[in-house]
């Protein structure tokens, strides 16, 4: 598990709706401030609300993004609470206040630990969804490839059938019509009769 003191929740970015191999969730350096236009573009790419019904996977991705943003805010709040509790606990003032501060310090540390684990799990889920989307895209591409091969096979059958039809037509024009099933026995008996 990540150490709470060194944990940077801003590293857990929002996952865009785009194809995972083309866009990266961590494409923004957290140490650099975003200008307003870039921040707006990142937010719209990740949390765009549409009027049409979203797929369940898309709804879950948006929910996980919202949870990530909320957890980051809560982590920052508990970090501030912990710092304040550390100051009060180390101040050496009132024993009751120091005891309460130590309890707040423990609660804040426990909450931060839970938030870290939750963010790690959210990130794991987002990565799995990205892999699943990539696999689905590959499967779709493979299916399109199968459709292409099937179309080529059917076209080849059509070509062969047309070539055979031309061959039979040429033989018919050269040799005359072949005997039909109804004419078959009668033709054989006529050939057997002496002239």
Buried (B, 14 or more C-beta within 10 A) or exposed (E): EEEBEEBEBBBBBBBBBEEBEEEEBEEBEEEEEBEEEEEEEBBEBBBEEEEEEEEEEBEBBBEBBEBBBEBBEBBBBBBEBBEBBBEBBEEEEEEEEBEBBBEBBEBBBEBBBBBBEBBBEBBEBBEEBBEEBEEEEEEEEEEEEEEEEEEEEEEEEEEEEEEEEEEEEEEEEEEEEEEEEEEEEEEEEEEEEEE
